Amino acid sequence: MLRAIGDMFRAVGGAVATVVTLPFRLVARLFGGASDTAHGRH
């Protein structure tokens, strides 16, 4: 019983972490690409 609850919390936590970090990853990728083109790096 406790293991099932723990797995449920782990699954929910993983989903929440993915949803929360996804926008930051997109923003970081956008700013990273912009700074790379601005500095002329490949």
C-alpha positions, 0 to 999 in steps of 0.5 A, a space after each residue: 500500500 505504501 509503495 503504491 502511494 510512493 510510486 504515485 507521488 513519484 509519477 506525479 512529481 516527475 510529471 510536475 517537474 517536466 511541466 515546470 522545467 519545460 518552459 525554462 528549457 525552451 526559454 534557455 534554448 531560445 536565449 542560448 541560440 540568440 546569444 550564440 548567433 550574436 557572438 558568431 559561435 557555431 
